[in-house]
Amino acid sequence: MRSLHKIVNVTSSNLHFTRLVKYKISQFLMQNKSICQLQHYKLKNFS
């Protein structure tokens, strides 16, 4: 019974971790996207 509880705890923490990682990755991608767009915009304006 105790071990089952342990497994559930580990699973839920893993889920939380995965969610956090996905969130961080999406944030990072969004930032990269905006940086790329910004640079593209600058290039367009300079030429």
C-alpha distance matrix in Angstrom:
0.0 3.8 5.5 5.2 6.5 8.8 10.0 10.8 12.6 14.5 15.5 16.8 18.7 20.1 21.3 22.9 24.5 25.8 27.2 28.9 30.4 31.7 33.2 34.8 36.2 37.7 39.2 40.7 42.1 43.6 45.2 46.6 48.0 49.8 51.2 52.5 54.0 55.6 57.1 58.3 59.9 61.6 63.0 64.3 66.1 67.6 69.1
3.8 0.0 3.8 5.4 5.2 6.4 8.8 10.0 10.7 12.5 14.4 15.5 16.7 18.4 20.1 21.3 22.6 24.4 25.9 27.1 28.6 30.4 31.7 33.0 34.6 36.3 37.5 38.9 40.6 42.1 43.5 44.9 46.5 48.2 49.4 50.8 52.6 53.9 55.4 56.8 58.4 59.9 61.3 62.8 64.5 65.9 67.5
5.5 3.8 0.0 3.8 5.3 4.9 6.2 8.6 9.7 10.5 12.2 14.2 15.3 16.3 18.3 19.9 20.8 22.3 24.2 25.5 26.6 28.4 30.0 31.2 32.5 34.4 35.9 37.0 38.5 40.3 41.7 42.9 44.5 46.4 47.5 48.8 50.6 52.1 53.4 54.7 56.5 58.0 59.2 60.8 62.6 63.9 65.4
5.2 5.4 3.8 0.0 3.8 5.3 5.1 6.2 8.6 9.9 10.5 12.3 14.2 15.2 16.4 18.4 19.8 20.9 22.5 24.2 25.5 26.8 28.5 30.1 31.3 32.8 34.5 35.8 37.2 38.8 40.5 41.7 43.1 45.0 46.4 47.5 49.2 50.8 52.3 53.4 55.1 56.8 58.0 59.4 61.3 62.7 64.1
6.5 5.2 5.3 3.8 0.0 3.8 5.4 5.1 6.2 8.7 9.9 10.6 12.3 14.1 15.3 16.5 18.3 19.9 21.1 22.5 24.2 25.7 26.9 28.5 30.1 31.6 32.9 34.4 36.0 37.4 38.9 40.5 41.9 43.5 44.9 46.3 47.9 49.3 51.0 52.2 53.8 55.4 56.8 58.2 59.9 61.4 63.0
8.8 6.4 4.9 5.3 3.8 0.0 3.8 5.4 5.1 6.2 8.6 10.0 10.6 12.2 14.2 15.4 16.4 18.2 19.9 21.0 22.3 24.2 25.6 26.8 28.3 30.2 31.4 32.6 34.4 36.0 37.3 38.6 40.3 42.0 43.1 44.6 46.4 47.7 49.1 50.6 52.2 53.7 55.0 56.6 58.3 59.6 61.2
10.0 8.8 6.2 5.1 5.4 3.8 0.0 3.8 5.4 5.1 6.0 8.6 9.9 10.4 12.1 14.1 15.1 16.2 18.2 19.7 20.7 22.3 24.1 25.4 26.6 28.3 29.9 31.1 32.5 34.3 35.8 37.0 38.4 40.4 41.6 42.8 44.6 46.2 47.5 48.7 50.5 52.1 53.3 54.8 56.6 58.0 59.4
10.8 10.0 8.6 6.2 5.1 5.4 3.8 0.0 3.8 5.5 5.1 6.1 8.5 9.7 10.5 12.2 14.1 15.2 16.4 18.2 19.8 20.9 22.4 24.2 25.5 26.9 28.4 30.0 31.4 32.8 34.5 35.9 37.2 39.0 40.5 41.7 43.2 44.8 46.4 47.6 49.1 50.9 52.2 53.5 55.3 56.9 58.3
12.6 10.7 9.7 8.6 6.2 5.1 5.4 3.8 0.0 3.8 5.4 5.2 6.1 8.5 9.9 10.6 12.2 14.1 15.3 16.4 18.2 19.9 21.0 22.4 24.2 25.7 26.9 28.4 30.1 31.5 32.9 34.4 36.0 37.6 38.8 40.4 42.0 43.3 44.9 46.3 47.8 49.3 50.8 52.3 53.9 55.4 57.0
14.5 12.5 10.5 9.9 8.7 6.2 5.1 5.5 3.8 0.0 3.8 5.5 5.2 6.0 8.5 9.8 10.3 12.1 14.1 15.1 16.2 18.1 19.7 20.7 22.2 24.1 25.4 26.5 28.2 30.0 31.2 32.5 34.2 36.0 37.0 38.4 40.3 41.7 43.0 44.4 46.1 47.6 48.9 50.4 52.2 53.5 55.0
15.5 14.4 12.2 10.5 9.9 8.6 6.0 5.1 5.4 3.8 0.0 3.8 5.5 5.0 6.1 8.6 9.7 10.4 12.2 14.1 15.1 16.3 18.2 19.8 20.8 22.4 24.1 25.4 26.7 28.4 30.1 31.2 32.6 34.6 35.9 37.0 38.7 40.4 41.8 42.9 44.6 46.3 47.5 48.9 50.8 52.2 53.6
16.8 15.5 14.2 12.3 10.6 10.0 8.6 6.1 5.2 5.5 3.8 0.0 3.8 5.3 5.0 6.2 8.6 9.8 10.5 12.3 14.2 15.3 16.4 18.3 19.9 21.0 22.4 24.2 25.6 26.9 28.5 30.1 31.3 33.0 34.5 35.9 37.4 38.9 40.6 41.8 43.2 45.0 46.4 47.7 49.4 51.0 52.5
18.7 16.7 15.3 14.2 12.3 10.6 9.9 8.5 6.1 5.2 5.5 3.8 0.0 3.8 5.3 5.0 6.1 8.5 9.8 10.4 12.2 14.1 15.1 16.3 18.2 19.8 20.8 22.2 24.1 25.5 26.8 28.3 30.0 31.5 32.7 34.3 36.0 37.2 38.8 40.3 41.8 43.2 44.7 46.2 47.8 49.2 50.9
20.1 18.4 16.3 15.2 14.1 12.2 10.4 9.7 8.5 6.0 5.0 5.3 3.8 0.0 3.8 5.3 4.9 6.1 8.5 9.6 10.4 12.1 14.0 15.1 16.2 18.2 19.7 20.7 22.2 24.1 25.5 26.6 28.2 30.1 31.2 32.5 34.3 35.8 37.1 38.4 40.2 41.7 43.0 44.5 46.3 47.6 49.1
21.3 20.1 18.3 16.4 15.3 14.2 12.1 10.5 9.9 8.5 6.1 5.0 5.3 3.8 0.0 3.8 5.4 5.1 6.1 8.5 9.8 10.5 12.2 14.1 15.2 16.4 18.2 19.8 20.9 22.4 24.3 25.6 26.7 28.6 30.1 31.3 32.8 34.5 36.1 37.1 38.7 40.5 41.8 43.1 44.9 46.5 47.9
22.9 21.3 19.9 18.4 16.5 15.4 14.1 12.2 10.6 9.8 8.6 6.2 5.0 5.3 3.8 0.0 3.8 5.5 5.1 6.1 8.6 9.9 10.5 12.2 14.2 15.3 16.4 18.2 19.9 21.0 22.5 24.2 25.6 27.0 28.5 30.1 31.5 32.9 34.6 36.0 37.3 39.0 40.5 41.9 43.4 45.0 46.7
24.5 22.6 20.8 19.8 18.3 16.4 15.1 14.1 12.2 10.3 9.7 8.6 6.1 4.9 5.4 3.8 0.0 3.8 5.4 5.0 6.1 8.6 9.7 10.4 12.2 14.2 15.2 16.3 18.2 19.8 20.9 22.3 24.1 25.7 26.8 28.3 30.1 31.4 32.8 34.3 35.9 37.3 38.7 40.3 41.9 43.3 44.9
25.8 24.4 22.3 20.9 19.9 18.2 16.2 15.2 14.1 12.1 10.4 9.8 8.5 6.1 5.1 5.5 3.8 0.0 3.8 5.4 5.1 6.1 8.5 9.8 10.4 12.2 14.1 15.1 16.3 18.2 19.8 20.9 22.2 24.3 25.6 26.6 28.4 30.0 31.4 32.5 34.3 36.0 37.2 38.6 40.4 41.9 43.3
27.2 25.9 24.2 22.5 21.1 19.9 18.2 16.4 15.3 14.1 12.2 10.5 9.8 8.5 6.1 5.1 5.4 3.8 0.0 3.8 5.4 5.1 6.1 8.6 9.9 10.5 12.2 14.1 15.2 16.4 18.3 19.9 20.9 22.6 24.3 25.6 26.9 28.5 30.2 31.3 32.7 34.6 36.0 37.2 38.9 40.6 42.1
28.9 27.1 25.5 24.2 22.5 21.0 19.7 18.2 16.4 15.1 14.1 12.3 10.4 9.6 8.5 6.1 5.0 5.4 3.8 0.0 3.8 5.5 5.0 6.1 8.6 9.9 10.5 12.1 14.2 15.3 16.5 18.3 19.8 21.2 22.5 24.2 25.7 26.9 28.6 30.1 31.4 32.9 34.6 36.0 37.5 39.0 40.7
30.4 28.6 26.6 25.5 24.2 22.3 20.7 19.8 18.2 16.2 15.1 14.2 12.2 10.4 9.8 8.6 6.1 5.1 5.4 3.8 0.0 3.8 5.3 5.0 6.1 8.5 9.7 10.3 12.1 14.1 15.2 16.3 18.1 20.0 20.9 22.2 24.2 25.5 26.8 28.2 30.0 31.4 32.7 34.3 36.0 37.3 38.9
31.7 30.4 28.4 26.8 25.7 24.2 22.3 20.9 19.9 18.1 16.3 15.3 14.1 12.1 10.5 9.9 8.6 6.1 5.1 5.5 3.8 0.0 3.8 5.5 5.1 6.1 8.5 9.7 10.4 12.2 14.2 15.2 16.2 18.3 19.8 20.8 22.4 24.1 25.6 26.6 28.3 30.1 31.3 32.6 34.5 36.0 37.4
33.2 31.7 30.0 28.5 26.9 25.6 24.1 22.4 21.0 19.7 18.2 16.4 15.1 14.0 12.2 10.5 9.7 8.5 6.1 5.0 5.3 3.8 0.0 3.8 5.5 5.2 6.1 8.5 9.9 10.5 12.3 14.2 15.2 16.6 18.4 19.9 21.1 22.5 24.4 25.6 26.9 28.6 30.3 31.4 33.0 34.7 36.4
34.8 33.0 31.2 30.1 28.5 26.8 25.4 24.2 22.4 20.7 19.8 18.3 16.3 15.1 14.1 12.2 10.4 9.8 8.6 6.1 5.0 5.5 3.8 0.0 3.8 5.5 5.0 6.0 8.5 9.8 10.5 12.2 14.1 15.4 16.4 18.2 19.9 21.0 22.5 24.2 25.6 26.9 28.5 30.1 31.6 33.0 34.7
36.2 34.6 32.5 31.3 30.1 28.3 26.6 25.5 24.2 22.2 20.8 19.9 18.2 16.2 15.2 14.2 12.2 10.4 9.9 8.6 6.1 5.1 5.5 3.8 0.0 3.8 5.4 5.0 6.1 8.5 9.8 10.4 12.1 14.3 15.2 16.3 18.2 19.8 21.0 22.2 24.1 25.6 26.7 28.3 30.1 31.5 32.9
37.7 36.3 34.4 32.8 31.6 30.2 28.3 26.9 25.7 24.1 22.4 21.0 19.8 18.2 16.4 15.3 14.2 12.2 10.5 9.9 8.5 6.1 5.2 5.5 3.8 0.0 3.8 5.4 5.0 6.1 8.6 9.8 10.3 12.3 14.1 15.1 16.4 18.2 19.9 20.8 22.3 24.2 25.6 26.7 28.5 30.2 31.6
39.2 37.5 35.9 34.5 32.9 31.4 29.9 28.4 26.9 25.4 24.1 22.4 20.8 19.7 18.2 16.4 15.2 14.1 12.2 10.5 9.7 8.5 6.1 5.0 5.4 3.8 0.0 3.8 5.4 5.1 6.2 8.6 9.8 10.7 12.3 14.2 15.4 16.5 18.5 19.9 21.0 22.6 24.4 25.7 27.1 28.7 30.5
40.7 38.9 37.0 35.8 34.4 32.6 31.1 30.0 28.4 26.5 25.4 24.2 22.2 20.7 19.8 18.2 16.3 15.1 14.1 12.1 10.3 9.7 8.5 6.0 5.0 5.4 3.8 0.0 3.8 5.4 5.1 6.2 8.6 10.0 10.6 12.2 14.2 15.3 16.5 18.2 19.9 21.1 22.5 24.2 25.8 27.0 28.7
42.1 40.6 38.5 37.2 36.0 34.4 32.5 31.4 30.1 28.2 26.7 25.6 24.1 22.2 20.9 19.9 18.2 16.3 15.2 14.2 12.1 10.4 9.9 8.5 6.1 5.0 5.4 3.8 0.0 3.8 5.4 5.0 6.0 8.6 9.8 10.4 12.2 14.0 15.3 16.2 18.1 19.8 20.9 22.3 24.2 25.7 27.0
43.6 42.1 40.3 38.8 37.4 36.0 34.3 32.8 31.5 30.0 28.4 26.9 25.5 24.1 22.4 21.0 19.8 18.2 16.4 15.3 14.1 12.2 10.5 9.8 8.5 6.1 5.1 5.4 3.8 0.0 3.8 5.4 5.0 6.3 8.6 9.8 10.6 12.2 14.3 15.2 16.3 18.4 19.9 20.9 22.5 24.4 25.9
45.2 43.5 41.7 40.5 38.9 37.3 35.8 34.5 32.9 31.2 30.1 28.5 26.8 25.5 24.3 22.5 20.9 19.8 18.3 16.5 15.2 14.2 12.3 10.5 9.8 8.6 6.2 5.1 5.4 3.8 0.0 3.8 5.4 5.2 6.2 8.6 9.9 10.5 12.3 14.1 15.2 16.5 18.4 19.9 21.1 22.6 24.5
46.6 44.9 42.9 41.7 40.5 38.6 37.0 35.9 34.4 32.5 31.2 30.1 28.3 26.6 25.6 24.2 22.3 20.9 19.9 18.3 16.3 15.2 14.2 12.2 10.4 9.8 8.6 6.2 5.0 5.4 3.8 0.0 3.8 5.5 5.0 6.1 8.5 9.7 10.5 12.1 14.0 15.2 16.4 18.2 19.9 21.0 22.6
48.0 46.5 44.5 43.1 41.9 40.3 38.4 37.2 36.0 34.2 32.6 31.3 30.0 28.2 26.7 25.6 24.1 22.2 20.9 19.8 18.1 16.2 15.2 14.1 12.1 10.3 9.8 8.6 6.0 5.0 5.4 3.8 0.0 3.8 5.4 5.1 6.2 8.5 10.0 10.5 12.2 14.2 15.3 16.4 18.3 20.0 21.3
49.8 48.2 46.4 45.0 43.5 42.0 40.4 39.0 37.6 36.0 34.6 33.0 31.5 30.1 28.6 27.0 25.7 24.3 22.6 21.2 20.0 18.3 16.6 15.4 14.3 12.3 10.7 10.0 8.6 6.3 5.2 5.5 3.8 0.0 3.8 5.4 5.0 6.0 8.6 9.7 10.3 12.2 14.1 15.1 16.4 18.3 20.1
51.2 49.4 47.5 46.4 44.9 43.1 41.6 40.5 38.8 37.0 35.9 34.5 32.7 31.2 30.1 28.5 26.8 25.6 24.3 22.5 20.9 19.8 18.4 16.4 15.2 14.1 12.3 10.6 9.8 8.6 6.2 5.0 5.4 3.8 0.0 3.8 5.4 5.0 6.2 8.5 9.7 10.5 12.3 14.1 15.3 16.5 18.5
52.5 50.8 48.8 47.5 46.3 44.6 42.8 41.7 40.4 38.4 37.0 35.9 34.3 32.5 31.3 30.1 28.3 26.6 25.6 24.2 22.2 20.8 19.9 18.2 16.3 15.1 14.2 12.2 10.4 9.8 8.6 6.1 5.1 5.4 3.8 0.0 3.8 5.4 5.2 6.1 8.5 9.9 10.5 12.2 14.2 15.4 16.6
54.0 52.6 50.6 49.2 47.9 46.4 44.6 43.2 42.0 40.3 38.7 37.4 36.0 34.3 32.8 31.5 30.1 28.4 26.9 25.7 24.2 22.4 21.1 19.9 18.2 16.4 15.4 14.2 12.2 10.6 9.9 8.5 6.2 5.0 5.4 3.8 0.0 3.8 5.4 5.0 6.0 8.6 9.8 10.4 12.2 14.2 15.5
55.6 53.9 52.1 50.8 49.3 47.7 46.2 44.8 43.3 41.7 40.4 38.9 37.2 35.8 34.5 32.9 31.4 30.0 28.5 26.9 25.5 24.1 22.5 21.0 19.8 18.2 16.5 15.3 14.0 12.2 10.5 9.7 8.5 6.0 5.0 5.4 3.8 0.0 3.8 5.4 5.0 6.2 8.7 9.8 10.6 12.4 14.5
57.1 55.4 53.4 52.3 51.0 49.1 47.5 46.4 44.9 43.0 41.8 40.6 38.8 37.1 36.1 34.6 32.8 31.4 30.2 28.6 26.8 25.6 24.4 22.5 21.0 19.9 18.5 16.5 15.3 14.3 12.3 10.5 10.0 8.6 6.2 5.2 5.4 3.8 0.0 3.8 5.3 5.0 6.1 8.5 9.8 10.5 12.4
58.3 56.8 54.7 53.4 52.2 50.6 48.7 47.6 46.3 44.4 42.9 41.8 40.3 38.4 37.1 36.0 34.3 32.5 31.3 30.1 28.2 26.6 25.6 24.2 22.2 20.8 19.9 18.2 16.2 15.2 14.1 12.1 10.5 9.7 8.5 6.1 5.0 5.4 3.8 0.0 3.8 5.4 5.1 6.2 8.6 10.0 10.8
59.9 58.4 56.5 55.1 53.8 52.2 50.5 49.1 47.8 46.1 44.6 43.2 41.8 40.2 38.7 37.3 35.9 34.3 32.7 31.4 30.0 28.3 26.9 25.6 24.1 22.3 21.0 19.9 18.1 16.3 15.2 14.0 12.2 10.3 9.7 8.5 6.0 5.0 5.3 3.8 0.0 3.8 5.4 5.1 6.3 8.7 10.2
61.6 59.9 58.0 56.8 55.4 53.7 52.1 50.9 49.3 47.6 46.3 45.0 43.2 41.7 40.5 39.0 37.3 36.0 34.6 32.9 31.4 30.1 28.6 26.9 25.6 24.2 22.6 21.1 19.8 18.4 16.5 15.2 14.2 12.2 10.5 9.9 8.6 6.2 5.0 5.4 3.8 0.0 3.8 5.4 5.1 6.2 8.7
63.0 61.3 59.2 58.0 56.8 55.0 53.3 52.2 50.8 48.9 47.5 46.4 44.7 43.0 41.8 40.5 38.7 37.2 36.0 34.6 32.7 31.3 30.3 28.5 26.7 25.6 24.4 22.5 20.9 19.9 18.4 16.4 15.3 14.1 12.3 10.5 9.8 8.7 6.1 5.1 5.4 3.8 0.0 3.8 5.4 5.2 6.3
64.3 62.8 60.8 59.4 58.2 56.6 54.8 53.5 52.3 50.4 48.9 47.7 46.2 44.5 43.1 41.9 40.3 38.6 37.2 36.0 34.3 32.6 31.4 30.1 28.3 26.7 25.7 24.2 22.3 20.9 19.9 18.2 16.4 15.1 14.1 12.2 10.4 9.8 8.5 6.2 5.1 5.4 3.8 0.0 3.8 5.6 5.5
66.1 64.5 62.6 61.3 59.9 58.3 56.6 55.3 53.9 52.2 50.8 49.4 47.8 46.3 44.9 43.4 41.9 40.4 38.9 37.5 36.0 34.5 33.0 31.6 30.1 28.5 27.1 25.8 24.2 22.5 21.1 19.9 18.3 16.4 15.3 14.2 12.2 10.6 9.8 8.6 6.3 5.1 5.4 3.8 0.0 3.8 5.6
67.6 65.9 63.9 62.7 61.4 59.6 58.0 56.9 55.4 53.5 52.2 51.0 49.2 47.6 46.5 45.0 43.3 41.9 40.6 39.0 37.3 36.0 34.7 33.0 31.5 30.2 28.7 27.0 25.7 24.4 22.6 21.0 20.0 18.3 16.5 15.4 14.2 12.4 10.5 10.0 8.7 6.2 5.2 5.6 3.8 0.0 3.8
69.1 67.5 65.4 64.1 63.0 61.2 59.4 58.3 57.0 55.0 53.6 52.5 50.9 49.1 47.9 46.7 44.9 43.3 42.1 40.7 38.9 37.4 36.4 34.7 32.9 31.6 30.5 28.7 27.0 25.9 24.5 22.6 21.3 20.1 18.5 16.6 15.5 14.5 12.4 10.8 10.2 8.7 6.3 5.5 5.6 3.8 0.0
